[in-house]
Amino acid sequence: MQSLIDFLPASSNLSSNNAITHPRMRLMLPDQSVIEVSVEGRTIETILNSQGIDPLTTLISREDEIIPEDTIPDEEDVIRVIRISHGG
């Protein structure tokens, strides 16, 4: 007998071990590396802090538009972290 997995497209959120996988937001860091993080209803500020990034030293963009740190992104978003320089 075939399992449900046999009938699902390859892009389905079910893996071969029957566990549901969740989409993850992609965070593009200033060095151009990309990491994936789970949003879980968190703000950009909270996500950045969890990655050891000080939100006060960055600008955040989504689809080439600057967004505030209190934004709650979608799991499918690609968020770019832009390091800013400041001083006297």
FILO-203875 format. One line per 8 residues: their letters; for each residue y negated, z negated, x negated of N, C-alpha, C. Coordinates in nm, 4 decimals. Example, Ala and Ser with C-alpha at 12.3 -4.5 7.8 and 13.67 -1.06 7.14 Angstrom:
<recs>
AS> 0.5690 -0.7800 -1.3190 0.4500 -0.7800 -1.2300 0.3300 -0.7800 -1.3200 ~ 0.2250 -0.7080 -1.2850 0.1060 -0.7140 -1.3670 -0.0030 -0.7870 -1.2900
</recs>
This chain:
<recs>
MQSLIDFL> 0.1176 0.0000 -0.0838 0.0000 0.0000 0.0000 -0.1251 0.0000 -0.0892 ~ -0.2251 0.0793 -0.0539 -0.3470 0.0867 -0.1318 -0.4412 -0.0267 -0.0934 ~ -0.5167 -0.0720 -0.1930 -0.6133 -0.1780 -0.1663 -0.7474 -0.1162 -0.1287 ~ -0.8371 -0.1987 -0.0809 -0.9721 -0.1557 -0.0465 -1.0414 -0.0930 -0.1657 ~ -1.0145 -0.1436 -0.2857 -1.0761 -0.0921 -0.4083 -1.0453 0.0567 -0.4253 ~ -0.9260 0.1008 -0.3848 -0.8880 0.2405 -0.4001 -0.9748 0.3338 -0.3169 ~ -1.0372 0.2833 -0.2122 -1.1171 0.3657 -0.1227 -1.2665 0.3575 -0.1495 ~ -1.3083 0.2691 -0.2381 -1.4504 0.2508 -0.2652 -1.4970 0.3460 -0.3734
PASSNLSS> -1.6230 0.3951 -0.3620 -1.6759 0.4790 -0.4703 -1.6941 0.3986 -0.5976 ~ -1.6974 0.4675 -0.7098 -1.7093 0.4004 -0.8395 -1.8355 0.3171 -0.8500 ~ -1.9406 0.3522 -0.7764 -2.0664 0.2785 -0.7842 -2.0689 0.1559 -0.6937 ~ -1.9583 0.1233 -0.6321 -1.9528 0.0089 -0.5415 -1.9771 -0.1216 -0.6158 ~ -2.0187 -0.2250 -0.5421 -2.0428 -0.3563 -0.6012 -1.9153 -0.4401 -0.6114 ~ -1.8004 -0.3815 -0.5877 -1.6745 -0.4547 -0.6051 -1.6077 -0.4044 -0.7321 ~ -1.5676 -0.4955 -0.8160 -1.4975 -0.4561 -0.9372 -1.3479 -0.4656 -0.9130 ~ -1.2700 -0.4279 -1.0110 -1.1255 -0.4243 -0.9942 -1.0651 -0.5626 -0.9743
NNAITHPR> -1.1374 -0.6684 -1.0100 -1.0823 -0.8024 -0.9873 -1.1291 -0.8590 -0.8539 ~ -1.1827 -0.7712 -0.7652 -1.2253 -0.8061 -0.6301 -1.3452 -0.8994 -0.6253 ~ -1.4119 -0.9233 -0.7356 -1.5323 -1.0067 -0.7355 -1.6528 -0.9200 -0.7015 ~ -1.7432 -0.9738 -0.6226 -1.8652 -0.9015 -0.5905 -1.9631 -0.9195 -0.7057 ~ -2.0166 -0.8089 -0.7551 -2.1170 -0.8166 -0.8598 -2.2534 -0.7936 -0.7960 ~ -2.3558 -0.8545 -0.8489 -2.4888 -0.8445 -0.7926 -2.5758 -0.7588 -0.8827 ~ -2.6629 -0.6787 -0.8203 -2.7561 -0.6027 -0.9039 -2.8466 -0.6981 -0.9797 ~ -2.8914 -0.6568 -1.0943 -2.9749 -0.7438 -1.1771 -3.1020 -0.6691 -1.2149
MRLMLPDQ> -3.2131 -0.7415 -1.2132 -3.3405 -0.6862 -1.2521 -3.3382 -0.6565 -1.4016 ~ -3.4007 -0.5470 -1.4421 -3.4092 -0.5133 -1.5839 -3.5458 -0.5550 -1.6341 ~ -3.5469 -0.6261 -1.7445 -3.6686 -0.6757 -1.8074 -3.6845 -0.6031 -1.9406 ~ -3.7878 -0.5182 -1.9517 -3.8146 -0.4447 -2.0753 -3.9095 -0.5290 -2.1596 ~ -3.8616 -0.5737 -2.2733 -3.9370 -0.6639 -2.3602 -4.0341 -0.5869 -2.4494 ~ -4.1323 -0.6559 -2.5092 -4.2306 -0.5879 -2.5947 -4.1693 -0.5057 -2.7084 ~ -4.0520 -0.5444 -2.7578 -3.9877 -0.4677 -2.8657 -3.9057 -0.3497 -2.8121 ~ -3.9206 -0.3206 -2.6819 -3.8540 -0.2111 -2.6113 -3.7065 -0.2369 -2.5823
SVIEVSVE> -3.6553 -0.3559 -2.6167 -3.5189 -0.3876 -2.5768 -3.5194 -0.4225 -2.4277 ~ -3.4055 -0.4077 -2.3650 -3.3938 -0.4327 -2.2211 -3.2847 -0.5356 -2.1978 ~ -3.3172 -0.6360 -2.1163 -3.2168 -0.7336 -2.0756 -3.2093 -0.7325 -1.9236 ~ -3.0971 -0.7724 -1.8713 -3.0807 -0.7821 -1.7269 -3.0772 -0.9284 -1.6882 ~ -3.1522 -0.9617 -1.5845 -3.1555 -1.0995 -1.5353 -3.1416 -1.0987 -1.3841 ~ -3.0865 -1.2052 -1.3309 -3.0762 -1.2235 -1.1876 -3.2071 -1.2819 -1.1362 ~ -3.2582 -1.2286 -1.0270 -3.3849 -1.2767 -0.9723 -3.3647 -1.4085 -0.8986 ~ -3.2688 -1.4133 -0.8082 -3.2356 -1.5336 -0.7321 -3.3580 -1.5966 -0.6663
GRTIETIL> -3.4528 -1.5129 -0.6179 -3.5709 -1.5636 -0.5490 -3.6773 -1.6237 -0.6392 ~ -3.6632 -1.6068 -0.7705 -3.7586 -1.6662 -0.8654 -3.8784 -1.5749 -0.8873 ~ -3.9907 -1.6351 -0.9266 -4.1092 -1.5584 -0.9616 -4.0947 -1.5014 -1.1024 ~ -4.1795 -1.4028 -1.1325 -4.1824 -1.3464 -1.2682 -4.2082 -1.4577 -1.3689 ~ -4.3011 -1.5481 -1.3387 -4.3341 -1.6574 -1.4306 -4.2104 -1.7404 -1.4638 ~ -4.1335 -1.7759 -1.3626 -4.0121 -1.8563 -1.3833 -3.9088 -1.7792 -1.4651 ~ -3.8952 -1.6505 -1.4363 -3.7992 -1.5674 -1.5103 -3.8401 -1.5584 -1.6572 ~ -3.9692 -1.5351 -1.6822 -4.0161 -1.5270 -1.8208 -3.9932 -1.6582 -1.8945
NSQGIDPL> -4.0275 -1.7692 -1.8304 -4.0052 -1.9007 -1.8929 -3.8574 -1.9218 -1.9249 ~ -3.7689 -1.8773 -1.8367 -3.6248 -1.8947 -1.8608 -3.5765 -1.8127 -1.9795 ~ -3.6534 -1.7095 -2.0158 -3.6184 -1.6248 -2.1302 -3.6953 -1.6640 -2.2567 ~ -3.7714 -1.7746 -2.2491 -3.8467 -1.8211 -2.3651 -3.9733 -1.7413 -2.3907 ~ -4.0254 -1.6749 -2.2877 -4.1462 -1.5941 -2.3004 -4.2599 -1.6673 -2.2300 ~ -4.3711 -1.6892 -2.3001 -4.4869 -1.7562 -2.2422 -4.5631 -1.6562 -2.1554 ~ -4.5681 -1.6764 -2.0232 -4.6372 -1.5825 -1.9350 -4.7868 -1.5707 -1.9643 ~ -4.8453 -1.6691 -2.0310 -4.9880 -1.6651 -2.0617 -5.0202 -1.5690 -2.1756
TTLISRED> -4.9180 -1.5199 -2.2445 -4.9399 -1.4278 -2.3567 -4.8961 -1.2853 -2.3236 ~ -4.8717 -1.2576 -2.1951 -4.8196 -1.1267 -2.1558 -4.8891 -1.0728 -2.0315 ~ -4.8802 -0.9423 -2.0156 -4.9078 -0.8754 -1.8892 -4.7746 -0.8233 -1.8393 ~ -4.7608 -0.8140 -1.7087 -4.6355 -0.7700 -1.6489 -4.6633 -0.6464 -1.5656 ~ -4.5822 -0.5424 -1.5840 -4.6011 -0.4232 -1.5011 -4.4704 -0.3827 -1.4347 ~ -4.4885 -0.3237 -1.3183 -4.3768 -0.2669 -1.2423 -4.4236 -0.1293 -1.1966 ~ -4.3499 -0.0263 -1.2335 -4.3860 0.1114 -1.2006 -4.5285 0.1434 -1.2454 ~ -4.5613 0.1046 -1.3683 -4.6905 0.1315 -1.4322 -4.8086 0.0644 -1.3628
EIIPEDTI> -4.7835 -0.0399 -1.2869 -4.8902 -0.1149 -1.2214 -4.8792 -0.2619 -1.2614 ~ -4.9908 -0.3208 -1.3063 -4.9911 -0.4623 -1.3450 -4.9702 -0.5479 -1.2200 ~ -4.8794 -0.6456 -1.2308 -4.8520 -0.7349 -1.1178 -4.8720 -0.8800 -1.1622 ~ -4.9058 -0.9703 -1.0689 -4.9273 -1.1109 -1.1046 -4.7956 -1.1839 -1.1315 ~ -4.8065 -1.2933 -1.2049 -4.6870 -1.3710 -1.2431 -4.6191 -1.4383 -1.1238 ~ -4.6903 -1.4557 -1.0119 -4.6285 -1.5219 -0.8968 -4.5515 -1.4238 -0.8077 ~ -4.5390 -1.2992 -0.8530 -4.4612 -1.1982 -0.7818 -4.3130 -1.2320 -0.7880 ~ -4.2442 -1.2182 -0.6758 -4.0981 -1.2287 -0.6740 -4.0445 -1.0863 -0.6732
PDEEDVIR> -3.9862 -1.0429 -0.7834 -3.9399 -0.9039 -0.7920 -3.8124 -0.8808 -0.7124 ~ -3.7833 -0.7541 -0.6888 -3.6558 -0.7151 -0.6293 -3.5515 -0.7066 -0.7392 ~ -3.4263 -0.7213 -0.7009 -3.3175 -0.7146 -0.7993 -3.3104 -0.5784 -0.8682 ~ -3.3563 -0.4734 -0.8016 -3.3469 -0.3387 -0.8577 -3.4668 -0.3027 -0.9451 ~ -3.5671 -0.3896 -0.9551 -3.6888 -0.3600 -1.0299 -3.6650 -0.3503 -1.1804 ~ -3.7488 -0.2674 -1.2438 -3.7591 -0.2655 -1.3885 -3.8978 -0.3212 -1.4189 ~ -3.9016 -0.4353 -1.4857 -4.0256 -0.5059 -1.5149 -4.0538 -0.4934 -1.6642 ~ -4.1742 -0.4497 -1.6973 -4.2124 -0.4332 -1.8379 -4.3011 -0.5504 -1.8795
VIRISHGG> -4.2667 -0.6121 -1.9909 -4.3434 -0.7238 -2.0465 -4.4299 -0.6666 -2.1590 ~ -4.5618 -0.6832 -2.1459 -4.6559 -0.6303 -2.2446 -4.7230 -0.7488 -2.3118 ~ -4.7036 -0.7630 -2.4423 -4.7648 -0.8726 -2.5160 -4.9130 -0.8434 -2.5366 ~ -4.9974 -0.9429 -2.5095 -5.1408 -0.9244 -2.5285 -5.1864 -1.0029 -2.6504 ~ -5.2907 -0.9530 -2.7146 -5.3507 -1.0210 -2.8288 -5.4781 -1.0874 -2.7822 ~ -5.5024 -1.2055 -2.8339 -5.6272 -1.2741 -2.8008 -5.6677 -1.3599 -2.9197 ~ -5.7882 -1.3984 -2.9186 -5.8372 -1.4806 -3.0288 -5.9846 -1.4578 -3.0494 ~ -6.0326 -1.5109 -3.1587 -6.1756 -1.5004 -3.1814 -6.2117 -1.4204 -3.3018
</recs>
